Every structure is written in C-alpha cells, then in structure tokens.
Amino acid sequence: MARFVIVPQWQGSSSSRAMQLVDGATAIAGDLPRSACTLVEVPAEAGESLETNVRRLSTLRRVRELVQDAVAGVDGPAIVIGGDCGVSVGAVAAVAAANPAGDVAVVWLDAHADLNTPETSPSGAFTGMVLRAILGEGVDDMTLPVGAITPDRVVLAGTRDLDAAEEEYIAEAGIRMLGVDSLADPESIVSAVAETGASRVFLHIDLDVLDPAAVAGLAFPVPFGARPVDLVATIKALRARFPLAGAAITEFSPSSADGAVEDLGTILRIVGALV
C-alpha cells in the first residue's frame, strides 16, 4: 500500500491565499485511506526570519526536520501531500540520504523553477528557493549537503515563469528544462531522465504545472499550462521506466470547500498515477 505524509505547511508561501494551503492538504488527505497517512503537525505560528531574507524561517526549519524524519520512517516510497513547495526539501533529503549519490533524479513538474537564493529572491518566500536548497545552496538547515542532488540529476518540466536570476542559473548549471509541450510527449521526459544516469526518480508535482482552466485552486496560476491527461500520462511513463524514490504533490489552494471538491477529481487522478 502507498504511504502518504500529509504536511499542511503554509509558511513558505508569499500568497495572500497561503492559509488555504492548509485546507488544500487537508482536503486531499480526506480522500486518502486514513490508515495509509502520517500527519506532520505543522506549528501554528508563522515563524521568524532570524535575520535572513527567508520569511518565517524558524518554522520552516522545524517542519523540514519533521518531514525528513516522517519520510525516512516510511517503509518504501512516500508521497508527501503539501502544503507549499517547501515540503519537498525534507522529502528529498530523506530520499537522498537513503540512496547512493547520483542514484536519484529529481523531476520538477512546476510552472516555476524555484531556483532563487535568499539573495536573489524578490519576495523572501521560501517557495521560490526550494529546488536551489535541494541543490545545496541557501540558508543553514534548509539545504541538502552539496552533491546529494546535483544539477545534472534535475529535469524541469512544464516550467514557464522564470526570474532572470533563475534563467542565468539554469544556463550556467546546465539543468535540463522541457516545456509544457513535452508533457504531451511523455517519452521526451523519460529520455531526459535516462540521460541523467539515475536509476530512480523523485517526482515533485506543483499543481500550477497544470493550466488554470484545469485546476482552480492555485495560488500562483500561470497560463498555458499542461492538460491533466498529459501530466498523468507523463507520471505513468516515468513510473513504468524508473522505480519511484518518492514524490510530492504541492500548492493546492482552494478558495472554498466547494472549490476543493471540484478540483479533487483531477488531483486524485494524479495520485492514482503515482501509486
């Protein structure tokens, strides 16, 4: 049976709808088998920046540790249900610690690259720094060890809203980036992962990789996103080729309970493709 780690974290977001990320994670969890779920108790307080340019850092550090411990305690791959994108740091940290260096590729299915540093971030929100932290750059206790996940093991897919500093880093680091059209051709993403040389894959799925017409509950919708059928097909193609090291589904921010219900069918199809 698949195991789910539920992390209703909102502190990494800069959205005015950040608290609705709690509702989103809770709504998804409500449609999963309770016996298969582990709930991470996210502190209620916003947290302090601790003299850094990362908002709410003190709480984010605590949750990162809790997520890493929860994922490490799961027998087999865990699927983390966020919450904001920051939940993926602890998840990938646990996966990287349990696998030889270079064995895991990270596929970042997201409208945004999340490759800012505290110095380049325009908002100070950790959600825009998550993948860079996974690659070992950022504030203490929020980064993986340098070399645990390297840029040549990362594939960005569906990414279409980049800051200038992120574009520069992608070019310098040589990160593979595929557009939305690639999701209509799953084998192109399978081939990109195969080129990394990794034998296992971690899938980070920010729901804003989808077109806003497909999912309404997005804090940062970006036009011209993927179709759900293409995202599901891509996940299935990756699962057919590579063992799943872990996954995260993040950034479900429904405006109401009724709105959550309307989106859950799509989200549960994504969950189904993972398991």
C-alpha positions as CSV (number, residue, x, y, z in Angstrom):
1,M,0.0,0.0,0.0
2,A,1.2,3.5,-0.8
3,R,2.1,5.7,2.2
4,F,1.2,9.4,2.4
5,V,2.9,12.0,4.5
6,I,0.4,14.9,5.0
7,V,2.2,18.3,5.6
8,P,-0.3,21.3,5.7
9,Q,2.5,23.8,5.6
10,W,1.7,27.4,4.5
11,Q,4.7,29.3,5.9
12,G,6.8,29.0,2.7
13,S,4.3,30.9,0.6
14,S,4.0,34.6,-0.2
15,S,0.5,34.4,-1.4
16,S,-2.4,36.1,0.2
17,R,-4.1,32.7,0.0
18,A,-1.3,31.0,1.9
19,M,-3.5,29.7,4.7
20,Q,-5.7,28.0,2.1
21,L,-2.8,25.6,1.5
22,V,-3.7,24.0,4.9
23,D,-7.3,23.5,3.6
24,G,-5.9,22.0,0.3
25,A,-3.7,19.5,2.0
26,T,-6.5,18.5,4.4
27,A,-8.9,18.1,1.5
28,I,-6.6,15.8,-0.4
29,A,-5.9,13.8,2.8
30,G,-9.7,13.4,3.3
31,D,-9.9,11.3,0.2
32,L,-7.0,9.0,1.0
33,P,-7.0,5.9,3.2
34,R,-6.6,7.1,6.8
35,S,-4.5,4.1,7.7
36,A,-2.0,5.0,4.9
37,C,-1.5,8.6,6.1
38,T,1.0,10.1,8.5
39,L,0.2,13.7,9.6
40,V,3.0,16.1,10.2
41,E,1.9,18.6,12.9
42,V,2.9,21.9,11.4
43,P,3.4,24.6,14.0
44,A,0.6,27.2,14.1
45,E,2.9,30.2,14.4
46,A,4.2,31.9,11.3
47,G,7.9,31.9,12.5
48,E,10.7,34.4,12.3
49,S,13.2,35.3,9.6
50,L,16.1,35.1,12.0
51,E,18.0,38.0,10.4
52,T,17.9,36.3,7.0
53,N,16.0,37.1,3.8
54,V,13.8,34.0,4.2
55,R,10.4,34.7,5.7
56,R,9.2,32.5,8.5
57,L,12.4,30.6,8.6
58,S,12.3,29.3,12.1
59,T,9.1,27.4,11.4
60,L,10.2,26.2,8.0
61,R,13.4,24.7,9.6
62,R,11.3,22.8,12.2
63,V,8.9,21.4,9.5
64,R,11.8,20.4,7.2
65,E,13.2,18.2,10.1
66,L,9.7,16.7,10.8
67,V,9.1,15.9,7.1
68,Q,12.5,14.3,6.7
69,D,12.0,12.1,9.8
70,A,8.5,11.1,8.7
71,V,9.6,10.2,5.2
72,A,12.6,8.3,6.5
73,G,10.3,6.3,8.7
74,V,8.2,5.1,5.8
75,D,8.9,1.6,4.5
76,G,9.1,2.2,0.8
77,P,8.5,5.4,-1.3
78,A,6.4,8.1,0.4
79,I,4.1,10.5,-1.3
80,V,4.2,13.9,0.5
81,I,1.0,15.9,0.3
82,G,1.6,19.7,0.8
83,G,1.2,22.5,1.6
84,D,3.6,24.8,-0.1
85,C,6.5,23.6,-2.2
86,G,8.9,23.7,0.7
87,V,7.7,20.3,1.9
88,S,9.8,18.8,-0.8
89,V,13.1,19.7,0.9
90,G,12.7,17.3,3.8
91,A,11.3,14.6,1.4
92,V,14.2,14.8,-1.0
93,A,16.6,14.9,1.9
94,A,15.3,11.6,3.3
95,V,15.4,10.0,-0.2
96,A,19.0,11.3,-0.9
97,A,20.2,10.0,2.5
98,A,18.8,6.6,1.8
99,N,20.3,6.2,-1.8
100,P,23.8,6.4,-3.2
101,A,24.8,9.8,-4.6
102,G,23.8,10.1,-8.2
103,D,21.2,7.4,-8.0
104,V,18.1,9.6,-7.8
105,A,16.9,12.1,-10.4
106,V,14.5,14.9,-9.4
107,V,11.8,15.7,-11.9
108,W,10.4,19.2,-11.1
109,L,6.9,19.4,-12.6
110,D,6.2,23.1,-11.8
111,A,5.3,26.3,-13.6
112,H,8.1,27.9,-11.6
113,A,11.7,26.8,-11.3
114,D,12.0,27.6,-7.5
115,L,15.8,28.3,-8.1
116,N,16.2,31.6,-6.3
117,T,18.6,32.1,-3.4
118,P,17.8,34.3,-0.4
119,E,19.9,36.9,-2.1
120,T,18.1,36.8,-5.5
121,S,14.6,36.2,-4.2
122,P,12.2,39.1,-4.9
123,S,9.8,38.1,-2.2
124,G,11.8,36.3,0.6
125,A,9.3,33.4,0.3
126,F,10.9,30.0,0.6
127,T,8.6,28.5,-2.0
128,G,10.8,30.2,-4.7
129,M,14.0,28.8,-3.3
130,V,13.1,25.1,-2.8
131,L,14.9,23.5,-5.6
132,R,18.0,25.6,-5.1
133,A,18.0,24.4,-1.5
134,I,17.8,20.8,-2.6
135,L,20.8,21.5,-4.8
136,G,22.7,22.7,-1.7
137,E,22.5,26.5,-1.8
138,G,20.6,28.7,0.7
139,V,20.4,29.2,4.4
140,D,21.7,26.8,7.0
141,D,19.4,23.8,8.0
142,M,17.3,24.3,4.9
143,T,19.7,22.9,2.3
144,L,20.8,19.4,1.4
145,P,24.5,18.6,1.6
146,V,26.3,19.8,-1.6
147,G,26.4,16.8,-4.0
148,A,23.4,14.9,-2.6
149,I,21.4,16.1,-5.6
150,T,23.4,17.7,-8.4
151,P,22.1,19.9,-11.3
152,D,22.8,17.2,-13.8
153,R,20.2,15.0,-12.0
154,V,17.4,17.6,-12.3
155,V,14.8,17.8,-15.0
156,L,12.5,20.8,-15.1
157,A,9.3,20.1,-16.9
158,G,6.3,22.4,-17.7
159,T,8.3,25.4,-16.3
160,R,7.2,28.7,-17.9
161,D,7.6,31.5,-15.3
162,L,11.2,32.3,-14.5
163,D,13.1,35.1,-12.8
164,A,16.1,36.4,-14.6
165,A,18.5,35.0,-11.9
166,E,16.9,31.6,-12.3
167,E,17.3,31.7,-16.1
168,E,21.0,32.5,-15.6
169,Y,21.5,29.7,-13.1
170,I,19.8,27.2,-15.3
171,A,22.1,28.1,-18.2
172,E,25.2,28.0,-16.0
173,A,24.4,24.8,-14.2
174,G,23.2,23.0,-17.4
175,I,19.9,22.0,-15.9
176,R,17.6,20.1,-18.4
177,M,14.4,22.1,-19.0
178,L,11.5,20.9,-21.1
179,G,8.4,23.0,-21.9
180,V,4.8,22.3,-21.5
181,D,4.6,20.6,-24.9
182,S,6.9,17.9,-23.6
183,L,4.2,16.7,-21.3
184,A,2.2,15.7,-24.3
185,D,5.1,13.5,-25.3
186,P,6.0,11.6,-22.1
187,E,8.8,9.8,-23.8
188,S,10.7,13.0,-24.1
189,I,10.7,13.4,-20.3
190,V,11.6,9.7,-19.8
191,S,14.5,10.2,-22.2
192,A,15.7,13.3,-20.3
193,V,15.7,11.4,-17.0
194,A,17.5,8.5,-18.6
195,E,20.2,10.9,-19.8
196,T,20.9,11.9,-16.1
197,G,22.2,8.3,-15.5
198,A,20.0,8.0,-12.4
199,S,18.2,4.7,-11.8
200,R,15.4,6.1,-9.5
201,V,13.2,9.2,-9.7
202,F,11.6,11.6,-7.3
203,L,8.6,13.5,-8.7
204,H,7.8,17.0,-7.4
205,I,4.4,18.0,-8.7
206,D,3.3,21.6,-8.1
207,L,-0.3,21.7,-9.3
208,D,0.4,25.0,-11.1
209,V,2.2,23.0,-13.7
210,L,-1.4,22.5,-15.0
211,D,-3.3,25.0,-16.9
212,P,-5.5,27.2,-14.7
213,A,-8.5,26.0,-16.6
214,A,-7.9,22.5,-15.3
215,V,-7.5,23.4,-11.6
216,A,-9.0,26.5,-10.0
217,G,-7.3,26.1,-6.6
218,L,-3.9,27.7,-7.5
219,A,-2.3,30.5,-5.6
220,F,0.0,31.4,-8.5
221,P,-1.7,30.3,-11.7
222,V,0.3,30.6,-14.9
223,P,-1.4,30.5,-18.3
224,F,-0.7,27.9,-21.0
225,G,-0.1,25.0,-18.6
226,A,-0.4,21.3,-19.1
227,R,-3.5,19.2,-19.5
228,P,-4.2,16.8,-16.7
229,V,-4.4,13.9,-19.1
230,D,-0.8,14.7,-20.3
231,L,0.5,15.1,-16.7
232,V,-1.0,11.8,-15.7
233,A,0.5,10.1,-18.8
234,T,3.9,11.5,-18.1
235,I,3.8,10.2,-14.5
236,K,2.8,6.8,-15.7
237,A,5.5,6.7,-18.3
238,L,8.1,7.7,-15.7
239,R,6.8,5.1,-13.2
240,A,6.9,2.4,-15.9
241,R,10.6,3.1,-16.6
242,F,12.0,4.1,-13.2
243,P,11.4,2.9,-9.6
244,L,9.8,5.7,-7.6
245,A,12.1,7.1,-4.9
246,G,9.4,9.4,-3.6
247,A,7.0,12.1,-4.7
248,A,5.3,15.3,-3.5
249,I,2.1,17.0,-4.6
250,T,2.0,20.6,-3.5
251,E,0.3,24.0,-3.8
252,F,-3.4,23.1,-3.7
253,S,-5.0,26.3,-2.5
254,P,-8.8,26.0,-2.9
255,S,-10.9,29.1,-2.3
256,S,-13.7,27.2,-0.6
257,A,-14.8,23.7,0.4
258,D,-16.9,23.5,-2.8
259,G,-14.0,24.6,-4.9
260,A,-11.8,21.9,-3.4
261,V,-14.4,19.3,-4.3
262,E,-14.4,20.4,-7.9
263,D,-10.6,20.0,-8.2
264,L,-10.2,16.8,-6.3
265,G,-11.1,14.5,-9.2
266,T,-8.1,15.8,-11.1
267,I,-5.8,15.6,-8.1
268,L,-6.8,12.1,-7.3
269,R,-6.1,11.0,-10.8
270,I,-2.5,12.3,-10.3
271,V,-2.3,10.4,-7.0
272,G,-3.5,7.3,-8.8
273,A,-0.8,7.6,-11.4
274,L,1.8,7.8,-8.7
275,V,0.6,4.7,-6.8
